[in-house]
């Protein structure tokens, strides 16, 4: 998955939301878990490429650097989303009924 694809999906969240209403297959929880799995895959791929480079296998250094950067960026995005969710939850808990 390319970084531009992830950015495009984030920009199109309202359209994804409309599809989930029709299909009832894609809700926030499933979308979130799907993205976590994708981030985990990119982390594992970057680790695999880094290990191959360290072993002296024929791996392009630029591809390794790009995979590591992508994995780092994906993880930072995940942390930001998690922090926003926690902030929203805390704000709801502070509300007086």
N, C-alpha and C positions, 0 to 999 in steps of 0.2 A: 504494500500500500504506500502510495506516495504521500508526502506531506501536503501537497496541494490538494489531494483528494480529501484528506482529513479536514482541511480548512474549508473546502467547498461543502462538505457535509455539515460542518458547524454552521455555516452561513445559511444552509437550507433546512435547518431544524424545524421551522414552522411547516414546511412542506412535508417533512418526515412525520410530523405530528398529525397532519391531515390524513396521511396514508395509514397511520396506526389506528385512527378512528375507524377507517373503512375496513382494514384487515384485522384489527384487534390483536395482531401478532407482535407489533413493535411498540413497547411502552418504554418509559424512561429506564426502568430497571434493566430490561433486556438490552437496550441500547448501551447503557453504561457497562454492563458485564461484557458485551461484545467488544467494546472499545478497550476494556481492561485486557481481554484476551489478545487483542491485536497489539497492544503495547507490550504485553509479556512476550509475544512472538518476536517483536522487533528487538527487545532486550536480549533474548536468547540468540537471535541471529547475529547481533553485534558481538556478543560474547564468543560465539562460534568462530566468527571471522577473525576476531582478535587472537584467539587461541591458535588458529591456523597460521596467522602471520607470525606468531611467536615460535611456532614449530618450524618455521622456514618453508612452509608450503607456498606454492605459487598463487599468491593472492595480491590483487592490486591494492596498494596502500591507500589510494584515494577512495576506493570503495569501502575499505575498512573505516576510514575517517568519516565518510558520509554515513555509514550505518551507525557508528557510535553517536554522531551528532543527531541523527534522526531519533535514535532511541532516547537520547537525553532530552530532546525537545518534546517528544511524546510524553515522557515521564513528567516533565515540568508542567505540561498542559493538564495532565491527569491530577497533579497536585493542586493546581489552581481551581479546577472544577470541584475537587473534594473540599477545598477551603471555602468556596462559595456555598456549597451545600451545607457545610457546617455553620457558616455565618447565618444562612437563612433559617436553619433549624434553631439556632440560639436566639434569633430575633423573634421567631414564633413563640419560643418558650418564655420570653420576656413579656409577651403581650398579656395584658390583664383582661380577664373575662368578666 
